[in-house]
C-alpha cells in the first residue's frame, strides 16, 4: 500500500529507467518499431495513470477532510460521554462520506478528548484502489486526514428562568413537571460548565417565577430591623431592589410591577433601568405585601410570591445547581412578562443587580421555560389590572426590549405550544425555540441549547 507521494516517486523512477533504456535502444539498429513501441507503452500508461489515480486520491482526501470537520463539530459536545461521542462521530462522518464513495476503504480513528475536555481530535484514513497504475504493480494508495475541534473561550452570562406555577406540580413521568424541569436544567448547567466547577468565563443565574418574582437573594433571610432609607428610597438586607415605601415586617420578597392602571402609557414595567415615562419617574418599585385584599369580597388573601429568591450570576457551578435543587412545591398563576423582565435585570450590568461580567466580548442569553399561558389574578404583580390579552402584549414588549439589547432569548414550552412564545424567542425554530411534550424531549431541548451556547469551532 502506498501513499500518493510514494506512487508519484515510483512512476518517476520508472520513467527515468525507461528513458535510459530507450536511448540505448535507439542507438541500436537491430530492433523493430513494434518492439520499440511496446517498450514505451508501459511507462506511458503509468504516467497517465499517475494523473488519473492521483487525482482520485486527492478527491478522496478532500472529502475525507470535510467529513471529519463535520463529524468533529457534531460529536464534540459529548466529551463527557465517550460512547455517545464515538457514536455521534461515526454517524456524522458516514453521513458526509458514504461508505461506497469511490470504492474507498475507510479506517476511522477513535476520537481523542483533551485533558481539560475542551478539545477533540479525530483522524481517518482511506485506501483507494488504482486504475491504470495496475500496469506498474501499484494496486492501491492511502490518503489520511485529521481535524481538531476546540470550545471557544467566549465569556458568557446566562439566566435560566423557570416557571414555578401551580401547573408545574402536575404528574409527569415519575415525578412532576417541575422535577422534570430541574433535571433538564442540570443537563444545561453540566453542558455549560463541562469539567469546570468554577469558571472565569461563564456565569449562570436562576430566576424562578409565577404570578410574580421574588427579588430577594436566595438563602439570605429577610430582617426587617435592617431596613434602611437611602436617598428617599427603602432597601432591605437581602435585595438590592429599591422600594418607594418601607417593606412590611413580614415581607416575602416580591414586588409589584412598575405599572399604574390609569389608562395612560406612563408605565415602565417592561424597561430595564430607571425611566421617566409620561411624566412619571420610575426609579423604584412597590413592595408586595404578604396579604392582599380580594376585590370580590373584601377578604384578605395571601399574595402569590414564589418561596425562592433568585440566584444571581455566578461562576461557581454548585451555587446554581443548589438553587435548582431547591425548586419544589410550585404554586401561583402565570405571569411570563415579569419572569422575563426580571431575568433581564439580573443579566445586565447596572442597578439593581450588578453581577454581570464586564468583558468586552461577552455574550448574554436567557433560557426561559414555561408550561402555561398568561393568567390574570388580583394576587399577581400587576394586581389583576391586566387581562390576559394585555399581559400577552406586555410580554411581547418586554421580549422586544430584551432582544434589542443584544440578548439571545431561548424559549422552551412544555406541554403547550403557542405563537406568542415563538415570537418571544430570538427565532421561532431551534435552537432558539423548542416545544417538548414529555420529560425526554424537555431534556433534549435543554441539552441542545447547552450545545449551542457552548459554541464550537474547527481549530485545525
C-alpha positions in Angstrom: 0.0 0.0 0.0 1.4 3.4 -1.0 0.6 7.0 -0.3 0.0 9.4 -3.2 3.6 10.9 -3.0 5.1 7.4 -2.9 3.1 6.4 -6.0 4.4 9.5 -7.8 8.0 8.7 -6.9 7.5 5.2 -8.2 6.2 6.4 -11.5 9.1 8.9 -11.9 11.6 6.2 -11.2 10.1 4.0 -13.9 10.1 6.9 -16.3 13.9 7.6 -15.7 14.7 3.9 -16.2 12.6 3.8 -19.4 14.4 6.9 -20.8 17.8 5.3 -20.2 16.7 2.1 -21.8 15.1 4.0 -24.7 18.3 5.9 -25.5 20.3 2.7 -25.6 17.7 1.0 -27.6 17.5 3.8 -30.2 21.3 3.6 -30.7 20.8 0.0 -31.8 19.6 -0.5 -35.4 18.7 -4.2 -35.0 15.2 -3.6 -33.3 11.9 -3.2 -34.9 9.4 -0.3 -34.5 6.8 -2.6 -33.0 9.2 -3.7 -30.2 10.2 -0.1 -29.6 6.5 0.9 -29.3 5.8 -2.0 -27.0 8.5 -1.0 -24.6 7.2 2.6 -24.4 3.6 1.7 -23.7 4.1 0.6 -20.1 5.7 3.9 -18.8 3.3 6.0 -20.8 0.3 4.2 -19.3 1.9 4.6 -15.9 2.3 8.4 -16.4 -1.4 8.7 -17.5 -2.3 6.5 -14.5 -0.4 8.8 -12.2 -2.6 11.8 -13.2 -5.8 9.8 -13.1 -5.3 7.9 -9.8 -3.5 10.7 -8.0 -6.5 12.9 -8.9 -8.8 10.3 -7.4 -6.7 10.2 -4.3 -6.9 13.9 -3.8 -10.7 14.0 -4.3 -11.0 11.3 -1.6 -8.7 13.2 0.8 -10.7 16.4 0.3 -14.0 14.6 1.0 -12.3 12.9 4.0 -11.3 16.2 5.5 -14.7 17.7 5.0 -16.4 14.7 6.6 -14.0 14.8 9.6 -14.7 18.5 10.2 -18.4 18.0 10.2 -18.3 14.9 12.4 -15.9 16.5 14.9 -18.2 19.5 15.3 -21.3 17.4 15.8 -19.7 15.0 18.3 -17.5 17.3 20.4 -20.4 18.4 22.7 -20.5 14.8 24.1 -17.0 14.8 25.6 -18.4 13.6 28.9 -19.9 10.5 27.3 -17.2 8.7 25.3 -19.7 6.1 24.0 -22.1 8.8 22.7 -19.1 10.8 21.4 -17.9 7.9 19.3 -21.4 7.1 18.1 -22.1 10.6 17.0 -18.7 10.9 15.4 -19.3 7.8 13.2 -22.9 8.8 12.4 -22.0 12.2 11.1 -18.8 11.0 9.4 -20.6 8.5 7.3 -23.5 10.9 6.6 -20.9 13.1 4.9 -18.7 10.3 3.5 -20.8 7.5 2.1 -19.3 4.0 2.6 -19.3 3.4 -1.2 -17.7 6.7 -2.2 -15.1 5.9 -5.0 -14.7 2.4 -3.6 -12.5 3.7 -0.7 -11.9 1.5 2.3 -12.2 3.8 5.4 -10.4 3.4 8.8 -11.7 5.7 11.5 -9.5 6.6 14.5 -11.1 6.8 17.9 -11.8 10.4 18.9 -9.3 11.7 21.4 -10.5 14.1 24.1 -8.1 16.6 25.5 -7.1 16.7 29.2 -9.4 19.7 30.0 -12.2 18.3 27.7 -12.0 21.5 25.6 -10.6 19.8 22.5 -11.5 16.7 20.5 -9.0 15.4 17.9 -10.2 13.0 15.2 -8.4 11.1 12.3 -9.3 8.9 9.4 -7.5 7.2 6.5 -8.7 5.7 3.2 -7.3 3.1 0.9 -8.2 3.8 -2.7 -7.8 1.2 -5.5 -5.9 2.3 -8.6 -7.0 2.0 -12.2 -4.2 2.4 -14.8 -1.3 2.1 -12.4 -2.0 -1.6 -12.1 0.4 -2.0 -15.0 3.2 -0.8 -12.7 2.2 -3.2 -9.9 0.7 -0.4 -7.8 -2.8 -1.7 -6.8 -3.8 0.9 -4.2 -2.8 4.0 -2.4 -3.6 5.6 1.0 -4.7 9.1 2.0 -5.3 10.4 5.5 -6.8 13.5 7.2 -7.3 14.9 10.7 -9.3 17.6 12.5 -9.5 19.2 15.9 -12.4 21.0 17.5 -11.9 23.5 20.3 -14.5 25.1 22.6 -14.4 28.8 22.1 -13.4 30.7 25.1 -16.1 33.3 24.7 -17.3 34.9 28.0 -21.0 34.0 28.6 -23.6 35.1 31.1 -26.8 33.1 31.2 -30.0 33.3 33.2 -32.2 30.2 33.5 -35.8 31.4 34.0 -38.1 28.6 35.3 -41.9 28.6 35.5 -42.8 27.5 39.1 -46.6 28.0 38.8 -49.2 25.6 40.2 -49.5 23.6 36.9 -45.8 22.7 37.3 -46.9 20.4 40.1 -48.8 18.1 37.7 -47.7 14.5 37.4 -45.0 14.0 34.8 -43.4 10.6 34.3 -42.0 9.5 37.7 -42.3 12.9 39.2 -43.8 16.4 38.4 -43.3 18.8 35.6 -41.1 20.9 38.0 -38.9 17.9 38.8 -38.5 17.3 35.0 -37.5 21.0 34.7 -34.9 20.5 37.4 -33.4 17.5 35.7 -33.3 19.4 32.3 -31.7 22.4 34.0 -29.0 20.3 35.4 -28.2 19.0 31.9 -27.9 22.5 30.7 -25.7 23.6 33.6 -23.5 20.5 33.1 -23.1 21.2 29.4 -22.2 24.8 30.1 -19.6 24.2 32.8 -18.2 21.0 31.4 -15.4 19.8 33.7 -15.1 23.2 35.4 -16.6 23.7 38.9 -15.5 27.4 38.9 -15.3 29.3 35.7 -13.6 32.6 34.8 -15.6 32.9 31.5 -19.1 31.7 32.5 -21.7 33.0 34.9 -25.1 31.4 35.4 -28.2 32.7 37.3 -31.6 31.2 38.2 -34.8 33.2 38.3 -37.9 31.3 39.4 -41.2 33.0 38.7 -45.0 32.5 38.8 -47.5 35.3 39.4 -44.6 37.5 40.5 -40.9 37.3 41.1 -39.1 37.0 44.5 -36.4 39.7 44.0 -34.5 38.8 47.2 -31.3 36.8 47.1 -31.8 33.1 47.6 -30.5 31.9 51.0 -30.5 35.4 52.6 -33.2 35.7 55.3 -35.1 39.0 55.5 -34.6 41.0 58.6 -37.0 44.0 58.8 -34.8 45.6 61.5 -32.2 46.1 58.9 -34.4 48.1 56.5 -32.9 51.4 55.7 -33.8 54.5 53.8 -31.2 56.0 51.5 -31.9 59.0 49.2 -35.6 58.7 49.9 -35.8 55.0 48.9 -36.0 51.9 51.0 -33.6 49.0 50.9 -33.7 45.6 52.6 -30.8 43.5 53.8 -31.5 40.7 51.2 -32.2 42.6 48.0 -30.6 45.4 46.0 -34.0 46.5 44.7 -35.1 50.0 45.8 -38.7 50.5 47.1 -40.8 53.6 47.3 -42.2 52.6 50.7 -40.8 50.6 53.7 -41.4 46.8 53.2 -43.7 45.2 55.9 -42.2 43.2 58.7 -43.5 40.0 57.2 -42.4 40.9 53.6 -42.0 37.8 51.5 -39.6 39.1 48.9 -41.8 40.1 45.9 -42.5 43.5 44.3 -45.3 44.9 42.2 -44.6 45.8 38.6 -43.9 49.4 37.7 -47.4 49.8 36.3 -50.3 52.1 37.1 -53.8 51.2 35.9 -54.7 54.7 34.7 -55.2 54.2 31.0 -52.2 56.2 30.2 -48.9 54.9 28.7 -46.8 56.0 31.6 -45.6 52.7 33.0 -42.1 51.2 32.9 -42.5 47.6 33.9 -41.1 46.5 30.6 -38.0 48.7 30.8 -34.6 47.7 32.2 -33.4 50.7 34.2 -34.8 53.8 35.9 -37.0 55.6 33.5 -39.2 58.7 33.1 -42.3 57.8 31.2 -45.3 60.1 30.6 -44.0 62.5 33.3 -43.7 59.7 35.9 -40.3 59.0 37.3 -39.8 55.2 37.8 -36.7 54.8 39.9 -38.1 52.2 42.3 -40.7 49.5 43.0 -43.6 49.0 45.4 -43.1 46.0 47.8 -45.8 43.4 47.6 -47.4 42.8 51.0 -47.9 39.3 52.3 -51.6 39.6 52.2 -53.8 41.5 49.7 -57.5 42.4 49.6 -59.8 40.2 47.5 -61.6 42.7 45.3 -64.6 40.4 45.0 -65.5 40.0 48.7 -63.0 42.3 50.6 -61.3 39.4 52.4 -57.6 39.2 52.9 -55.8 36.6 50.8 -52.1 35.6 50.6 -50.3 37.2 47.7 -48.7 34.9 45.2 -44.9 35.2 45.8 -42.5 32.3 45.0 -40.9 30.8 48.0 -37.5 31.0 46.4 -35.4 34.1 45.9 -33.3 34.4 42.8 -29.8 33.2 42.4 -27.6 35.9 41.0 -25.0 35.5 38.3 -22.1 33.3 39.5 -19.2 31.4 38.0 -19.5 28.7 40.7 -21.4 25.7 39.4 -22.6 24.5 42.8 -24.4 27.8 43.6 -26.6 27.4 40.5 -27.2 23.6 41.0 -28.2 24.2 44.6 -30.6 26.8 43.6 -32.2 24.4 41.0 -32.4 21.6 43.6 -34.4 23.9 45.9 -37.3 24.3 43.4 -40.1 22.3 45.0 -43.9 22.8 45.8 -44.9 25.0 42.8 -47.8 27.4 43.2 -49.4 30.5 41.7 -50.6 31.8 38.3 -48.6 32.5 35.1 -47.0 36.0 34.6 -44.4 35.4 31.9 -43.6 39.0 31.3 -42.4 39.6 34.9 -40.4 36.4 34.7 -38.6 37.6 31.6 -38.1 41.2 32.6 -36.5 40.3 36.0 -34.3 37.7 34.3 -33.1 40.6 32.0 -32.4 42.8 35.0 -30.4 40.1 36.7 -28.5 39.5 33.5 -27.5 43.1 32.6 -24.9 45.4 34.3 -26.1 48.3 36.3 -28.6 48.6 39.2 -30.5 47.0 40.8 -28.4 43.8 40.1 -24.9 44.3 39.0 -23.2 41.0 38.9 -22.8 40.9 35.1 -19.4 40.4 33.6 -17.6 43.4 32.2 -15.7 41.6 29.5 -15.9 43.3 26.1 -16.8 40.2 24.0 -19.4 38.9 26.4 -22.4 37.0 25.1 -25.6 37.2 27.1 -28.6 34.8 27.0 -31.8 34.0 28.7 -33.3 30.5 28.7 -37.0 30.7 29.7 -39.2 27.6 30.3 -43.0 27.6 30.8 -45.8 25.1 30.7 -48.7 27.6 30.5 -50.1 30.8 29.2 -50.6 34.1 30.9 -53.3 34.2 33.6 -54.5 37.2 35.4 -55.0 37.4 39.2 -55.5 40.1 41.7 -52.7 38.4 43.6 -50.1 38.8 40.8 -47.6 41.7 40.4 -50.0 43.6 38.1 -52.6 43.5 40.9 -55.0 41.9 38.4 -55.2 45.1 36.4 -54.2 43.5 33.1 -56.3 40.9 31.3 -54.6 38.0 29.5 -54.5 39.8 26.2 -52.8 42.8 27.7 -50.4 40.5 29.6 -49.5 38.9 26.2 -48.9 42.4 24.7 -46.7 43.3 27.6 -44.7 40.1 27.2 -44.1 40.9 23.6 -43.0 44.4 24.6 -40.5 43.0 27.1 -39.2 40.5 24.6 -38.6 43.2 22.0 -36.6 45.3 24.5 -34.6 42.3 25.6 -33.6 41.2 22.1 -32.9 44.8 21.1 -30.3 44.9 23.9 -28.3 42.1 22.2 -29.5 39.3 24.5 -30.3 35.9 22.9 -33.6 34.5 24.1 -34.2 30.7 24.2 -37.7 29.5 24.8 -38.9 26.0 25.9 -42.6 25.4 26.0 -43.7 22.3 27.9 -47.0 20.6 27.1 -48.1 23.7 25.3 -47.2 25.4 22.0 -48.0 29.0 21.2 -47.2 31.5 18.5 -46.7 34.0 21.3 -43.7 32.3 22.8 -42.3 31.6 19.4 -42.3 35.4 18.9 -40.6 35.9 22.3 -37.7 33.7 21.2 -34.9 35.1 19.1 -36.1 32.8 16.3 -39.3 30.6 16.1 -37.2 27.5 15.5 -34.4 25.5 17.1 -32.0 26.3 18.7 -34.0 29.3 20.0 -37.4 27.7 20.3 -38.4 24.2 21.4 -41.7 22.5 22.2 -41.5 19.5 24.5 -44.3 17.0 25.1 -42.5 14.8 27.7 -39.5 14.8 30.0 -37.2 13.2 27.5 -38.0 15.9 24.9 -37.6 18.6 27.6 -34.1 17.3 28.5 -33.2 17.1 24.8 -34.2 20.7 24.3 -32.1 21.9 27.2 -29.2 19.8 26.0 -29.4 21.3 22.5 -29.5 24.8 24.0 -26.4 24.0 26.0 -24.6 22.7 22.9 -25.4 25.9 21.0 -24.3 28.1 23.9 -21.1 26.2 24.2 -20.4 27.2 20.5 -17.7 25.1 18.9 -15.4 25.8 16.0 -12.9 23.9 13.9 -9.5 24.9 15.0 -7.2 22.8 12.7 
